[in-house]
Amino acid sequence: MGANMARRLADLGYNISAVYDRHAASAHALAIELGATAAESLPDVSAASDVIFTVVTDDGAMHGIFTGDGSLLSVPVAGKLFINCATVSPASHEEAAAAAKAGGADTLAASMASSITQARQGTLYLMIGGEESVYDRAKELLEDISSSLKHVGAVGNSAKVKALVNMVMNINTAGLAEGLGLGVALGLDTAVLKEIFSQTGANSRVLETDGDDMISREHDCFFSAAHAAKDSGIANALAHSVNIGVPLSEATQAQYQRLIDLGLGELDKSGVAELTFPDRGGANLNQKS
């Protein structure tokens, strides 16, 4: 995601001063492509940049890039802007923003309801959390990488909204996999079934993006099953924190966890169909964990 966002900004004439990835070879290749510097460390990124985009995988990674020696904040950052795009817990976004503020920097949380293709095209759907004055200052930049922007309030709200987006998306994905898998088991034509779904209350965005992949078993990864499990877990933890039951979301997280346990966590989220279609390894009811 970060690489494609950088490509989009470079296309529009922005100066990409530095790129960094924990896999150095990836950063070096992107730097050559964009005419940027492949930073050797996180402090080098902050030192070279006025606006720093971050895209990391989980709470631990988010904590690591903003705390301690060797972090983004271990050099002077006063006046800089951090735009954090990771799908992590609200607490992680809030912790990062507080740490940056202590150093005199501003922060926006920019949760993305989009995928790799949209990042390259500049058509991300962004849910922005942070101070409104900071949002207004960064709005033109954010518009250049998105097709829709929504300011949702404080920094942590961005992660809360994104958690709910992914919670519902994951439930829809798991439900579609069950419906199509059961259709196959009943001897129905999946092409006809999918068309009927699209014209009735069974329709969903997930049907458009994942339905054919479930049927054909083409699970090239745009959003992994492992990330789906993580994101459902974030939503479920938020629900527990306010004493709200979310049994469908908990069941969905359990399905994606089964994929991980089977060594299939790096399949696209459509891979949940491997648990629901007959004659696919995970579909046998006796294998339920």
Buried (B, 14 or more C-beta within 10 A) or exposed (E): BBBBBBBBBBEEEBEBBBBBBEEEEBBBBBBEBBEBBBBEBBBBBBBBBEBBBBBBBBBEBBBBBBBEEEBBBBBEBEEBBBBBBBBBBBBBBBBBBEBBBEBEBBBBBBBBBBBBEBBBEBBBBBBBBBBEEBBEEBEEBBEBBBEEBBBBBBBBBBBBBBBBBBBBBBBBBBBBBBBBBBBBEEEEEBEEBBEBBEEEEBEBEBBEBBBBBBBEEEBEBBBBBBBBBBBBBBBBEBBEEEEEEBEBBBEBBBBBBBBBEBEBBBBBBBBBBBBBBEEBEBBEEEEEE
